[in-house]
Amino acid sequence: MIIFNRGYLFLFLVFFIILSGCVDKKSSVYNPEEVGIIMETTPGVIVASRQIVIAGLKKDTQYWGAAIGATLAGATTYGLTGGDNVLEEAAIIISVIGGAMAGTALEEMRNKSDGVEYTININCENVSSTCSNASDTIVIVQAISDESDIISDGSNINIVRSNDGYVRVVSAK
């Protein structure tokens, strides 16, 4: 039976909190920096919408899962073996590689969420420089909590642009 000390338990808890503590942005989730500021909006009409799955690694955090998994696996294996001979060192190296692979897989699973793809027709008479024709059609992908968050086809919407570049589609009721 393997007995883990408090240090390993602490590392496991930190790993769990980091992987589960992040929240995907949805149309109803705002950053504190976005509260109380004026955001640019563009009116439009939803031409079509379809439910999708958002999956994969995020560009800004794509190596954290591998780094954390490799560190935890390597530290745990070193703590259990001591790394005193060639076989123990090989076990540490193999566990680091396996931990990196496991961390990447966990990160990909954590990033998987439901979403919706909106095809939107923008009336360019009311828009300054984002359109090239009398009306443009654009596509925006947005994360959703459940199917009730999907705005139905033919609905009037506003496209909200925050200062950090994030774009939301909200109903213009």
ZAMARGU-4260 file (C-alpha; in steps of 0.2 Angstrom, whole numbers, plus 5000, padded with zeros to 4 digits):
<rodrens>
0) 5000/5000/5000 | 5007/5017/4995 | 5006/5030/5009 | 5006/5048/5003 | 5012/5062/5014
5) 5004/5080/5016 | 5015/5087/5002 | 5008/5075/4989 | 4990/5078/4995 | 4994/5097/4993
10) 5001/5095/4976 | 4985/5085/4971 | 4973/5098/4977 | 4983/5112/4969 | 4982/5102/4952
15) 4963/5099/4954 | 4959/5117/4959 | 4969/5124/4944 | 4961/5112/4931 | 4943/5114/4938
20) 4943/5132/4943 | 4943/5140/4926 | 4926/5145/4919 | 4922/5146/4900 | 4915/5163/4895
25) 4897/5163/4890 | 4885/5177/4885 | 4880/5180/4903 | 4897/5180/4911 | 4907/5196/4912
30) 4925/5200/4919 | 4926/5213/4933 | 4935/5225/4921 | 4920/5225/4909 | 4908/5231/4923
35) 4903/5249/4921 | 4911/5253/4904 | 4903/5257/4888 | 4905/5242/4875 | 4902/5244/4856
40) 4887/5235/4850 | 4881/5230/4832 | 4863/5226/4829 | 4859/5210/4818 | 4847/5196/4814
45) 4851/5178/4817 | 4850/5169/4800 | 4854/5152/4807 | 4860/5144/4823 | 4867/5126/4827
50) 4873/5118/4842 | 4891/5113/4842 | 4904/5106/4854 | 4919/5117/4858 | 4935/5107/4862
55) 4954/5107/4861 | 4967/5117/4870 | 4966/5136/4873 | 4981/5145/4865 | 4985/5155/4881
60) 4985/5140/4893 | 4989/5125/4881 | 5004/5119/4890 | 4999/5121/4908 | 4991/5104/4909
65) 5006/5095/4902 | 5018/5105/4914 | 5007/5102/4929 | 5005/5083/4925 | 5023/5081/4922
70) 5028/5090/4938 | 5016/5080/4949 | 5020/5063/4941 | 5039/5066/4941 | 5039/5073/4959
75) 5028/5059/4965 | 5039/5045/4957 | 5055/5053/4963 | 5047/5054/4981 | 5043/5036/4980
80) 5059/5029/4972 | 5072/5042/4977 | 5080/5041/4960 | 5096/5032/4966 | 5099/5021/4952
85) 5097/5020/4933 | 5080/5010/4934 | 5073/5023/4946 | 5079/5037/4935 | 5071/5029/4920
90) 5055/5027/4930 | 5055/5046/4934 | 5057/5050/4915 | 5044/5039/4910 | 5032/5045/4923
95) 5036/5063/4918 | 5031/5059/4900 | 5015/5050/4905 | 5011/5064/4917 | 5013/5077/4903
100) 5001/5066/4892 | 4989/5064/4906 | 4989/5083/4910 | 4986/5087/4892 | 4971/5075/4891
105) 4964/5082/4907 | 4965/5100/4900 | 4957/5095/4884 | 4943/5087/4893 | 4941/5102/4905
110) 4940/5113/4890 | 4926/5103/4881 | 4909/5112/4882 | 4893/5115/4873 | 4892/5130/4861
115) 4881/5137/4847 | 4887/5144/4830 | 4877/5159/4825 | 4876/5165/4807 | 4871/5183/4808
120) 4865/5196/4795 | 4871/5213/4800 | 4862/5229/4792 | 4877/5239/4787 | 4868/5256/4786
125) 4869/5257/4805 | 4887/5251/4807 | 4903/5261/4804 | 4918/5252/4797 | 4915/5233/4800
130) 4905/5230/4784 | 4909/5230/4766 | 4892/5228/4758 | 4875/5234/4761 | 4873/5219/4773
135) 4886/5207/4778 | 4884/5190/4785 | 4896/5184/4799 | 4898/5169/4810 | 4901/5169/4829
140) 4904/5154/4840 | 4898/5156/4858 | 4899/5145/4873 | 4882/5140/4881 | 4876/5133/4898
145) 4862/5123/4891 | 4850/5123/4876 | 4839/5136/4883 | 4853/5149/4880 | 4852/5147/4861
150) 4844/5162/4853 | 4831/5156/4840 | 4833/5160/4821 | 4825/5176/4815 | 4828/5185/4832
155) 4835/5202/4833 | 4852/5202/4842 | 4866/5214/4847 | 4884/5209/4845 | 4893/5216/4860
160) 4912/5219/4859 | 4921/5220/4875 | 4938/5229/4877 | 4948/5213/4878 | 4942/5207/4861
165) 4928/5195/4867 | 4912/5195/4857 | 4895/5190/4864 | 4878/5188/4855 | 4864/5194/4866
170) 4845/5195/4862 | 4839/5213/4858 | 4822/5211/4867
</rodrens>
